[in-house]
Amino acid sequence: MTVRRALDAAAARLAAAGLPSARAEAFTLVSHVLGVPVSRLALVPGLSAEQAAALEVVLDRRVAGEPVQYITGIAPFRTTTVTVGPGVFIPRPETECLAGWAIDVLRFRPGRAVELCAGSGAVAKALVLEAAPSRVWAVERSAAAFAYLTANLAGTGVTPVLADMAVALPELDGTIDLVVANPPYLVRSVPLPPDVYADPAEALYADGDPLDAIRTVATVAARLLVPGGVVGCEHGDDQSGATCAIFTGAGFTDVTAHTDLVGRPRFVTARWPMGDMMKM
């Protein structure tokens, strides 16, 4: 079977299953089966019988609702990739905007950073690769996710911490320059894309009030940050105003709402007060 025929057949099957990015996913899955980058597919003469059979297996898994990232075992994030699988939240493009803000902060003023609710460690890894932080800690409470985090951050210099963010790193109180977090904030009653349901529930939904985890981020950031330190926290599409109010109520200044790649409200940044420190 030629690569072109395999791509066309895979895209048609995924589209028939109602998947919106069928063509792009076909390229990813064919590339995965062949073990070559998408950019080199044109150089492959064709699929062997064994590879064609393997492609059918991964298409079965995708049509059944398994995320592409779990099938390939890899999720792209900004300029890098992280290993993912069942038990860990798949980092998504929306969070790249939050990471980009944090990277810009650390490029301007290198310092010590903490990622809360770190999951796969994608944001912490991006901070190290694209900025120059003096040191980074990544906090995650799920043992299953922590296994991926430690593997993804091996050799980066980031310190993994297995702990609930509410009580993590008390020894660092008042010494951190930047805190970044993508906490659970979804409401269980709101329908989600099928892929999202594959993520661990504790990474999606806050306990009780959907804003509770964001409140905890504000509380933890307030104790961790140096005067003038900054925090960035992701939130749901309709939670921007409430998130701003949480950080304002916790004593932060310069509370600012930000949008994601498609213009939806996505994260809030704020500063722990300190006189006339330079604005973000």
N, C-alpha and C positions, 0 to 999 in steps of 0.2 A: 504494500500500500504506500502511495506517495505521501509526503508530508502535507501537501496541499489538500489531497483527498481526505486525509485524517482530520485536518483542521476544519474543513467544510462539514464533514459528518459530525464532528464533536460539537461545533457551534450550532448546527441544526438541532441536535438532540437537546442541548442545554436550553436553546430558545423555546423548543416545544414544551419544556418543563416549566417555562415561565420565568427563567432567570434573566434579569435585565442586562447583564454584562456578558452575554453568552460568547461573543466572539473573543473578547479579551481573555475570558476564562479558558476558552479552548486553547489559545496560544500558551497560557500558563500550564495547563495540564499536559498538553502534548510535549512541551519543553521538559516538564518534570519526568515524564515516562522515558523520554530519550536521553535525559541526563545532560542536556546542553542548554545554554542560555537562549532565551527567545531570539536574541539578535543573531544567533547562528543556525536557526532552524532551516534557513534557505540553503545551507551548505550540506544538510543531511539528505542523502539520496532517497531514503524511505524507511518505513517501519518494518521490522521483521514480524513474523507471525506471533512470536512471544510478546513483542512490544505492542502489537495491535490488541492482543488479548489483555495485556496490562492496562491499556488505555480504556478498554471497556469496563474494567473493574473500577478504575478511578471515576469514570463517568457515572457508573452506578452509584457510587458513594456520594458524588456531588448532587445527582438528581434526588437522592434520598434526603438531602438537606445538610450534609456535612460541609462545613466551610472549606473553601479552597485552601486556606492557610493550614488547616489541620491535615488535609490530604498531602500537601507538599511538605509540611513540617516547618515552613518558613513564612514569616510575615515581613514585608518591607516596611521600613520606617525612616523617613527622610533619606539620609545618605548611607544607611546601613540596613541590616536585616537582623531579626531575632528568631530563635527557635521557639515554636509554639506547639501546643497539642491540647488534648482534653485536660481541663483543670486549670488552664491559664487564660486570661482575657486576651483577645486578639487586638493588638494596637491598631488604630484606624487613622485615616488621613486627618480627621477633624482634630486629633490631639497633636498633630504636627505643628499646628499654629501656636499652641501653648508652649510646646518645646522650643519653637523658634523664638518666641518672646524670651524665654529663659536663657537661651543661647546668646541672644543679643545682650542681655544684662551682664552675663559672665564675660563676654568679650570686652565690654566696656569697663567692667570692674571685676576682675577675677577674684573669686572668694570661695567660701565653703557652702556646699549645697546639699539639700536633703530632698529626695523624692519620696513622698508618702503614697501609699496604695500603689506600689511600684509594679505589681504584676510581673510581666516578662522582663522588666528592667529597660524597656525601649527608650524611655525618656532619659534615664540616667546614662545609658550608653551613648545617646546622641549628644548629651552635654559634654561628655569626655572627648568624643571624637571631633566635635565642631567648635568647642570653646576651650578655655584654659582654666577650669576650676582648680583651686588648690587642693580640694578634697571633696568627695561625694559619698553620701550614704544613701542606700535604697532600702526602704522599709516595706515589708509585706507580711501579712499575718497568715495567709494560706500556705500550708506546708506543700501542697501540690504545686501551686504557683511558684513558691520559693525555689523548688528544684530547677525550674526553668530559669528563674532569675539568676541563680548562682552560676548556671552553665553559660548564660548569655553574657554575664559580666566578668567571667574569668579572664584574667589578664588585663583588665581595664583600669585597675586600681580602685574601683568603686567598692565600698564596704557593704556587703549584704547584711540586712538585719531582719531576723524572723521575730516579729512582734506586732501587737496591735498598735496602730499609730497613736492612740490616745495616751499610751504610757511609754512609748519608745524614746530612747535616747535622752533621758533626763540629764545625763552627764554633759550634754551639749547645749543645755539651756543658755540662751543669751550669747551664743557664739556663731550662729549660722547667718550667712548673708542672703541666701535664697532658699525658699521652700516652694516646691511645685507638686501638684497633686491632681490626679484624675480619680476622684472618689466615686463610690456607687451613689447614684442619684435618681435612678429611674423609678417610675411608679408601676407596680405590678399589673394594674388594670389597663395600662396603655399598650395596644398591640405593637409588636416589634417586627422588624424584618426576620425571616426564618433563620438566617445565619446567626443573628444575635442570640437567639435562644440556646445556641450551642455553648456560649460563654458561661462560666460558672456564675450561679445566681448571686453569690456574695460579692462578686465584682460589679454586678449590675444594679442590685437593689439595696437601698439603705435599710437598716432595721427600723421599722416604724415609720416615722416621718421621712419622706425622701430627702429632706434637707438636713437630716441629723448628721450625716457624714461630713457635709460641708461645714456645719457648725464645729465639728471636731477638728477639721483642718484649720479653721480660724483660731481655735483655742490652742492647738499645738504650735501653729506658726507663731502666735503671740509669745509663747514661752521660749521657742527656739531662736528667734531672730535677734540679731544685734539691733540697736537703735539705727534706724535708716534701712534696715534689711527689707526685702520684698518677698511677696508670696504671689503665686499664680494658681488658680483653682478652676478646673473645668466644671461645667454644670449643664443641665438640660436646656433645650431650646426655649422653654418658657420660664426659666428660673433666674434670668439675669438680674432682674430687679430685686428679687428676694436674696440672691447671693450678695449683691452689693450691700444690701441692708445688714446682712449678717456680719460682713467685715467692718462696716461702719460702726455697728453696735459693739463689736469686739475691741474698738479703739484704734482701728487702722485709719490712715489718711491716704490721700491720693487714690481713692477707690475708683477703678476704671473698668468699664465693660468693653469686651472685645468680641469680634465676630470671627467665624471660621472661613474656610476657603470659598464657601458659597454664600457668605453674607449672613449666616444665622448666628444669633447670640450664642457664644460658646464658652468663654472663660472670663474671669474677673481677676484683675491684679490689684494689689494694695501694698502700702508701705507701713511698717511699724514706725511710729512717729519719732522724729529727731530734728528739731529746730529747722534750720534752713538747708537741710541736705538737698542735693541736686534732685530734681524731679525725674521720674522714669521717662 
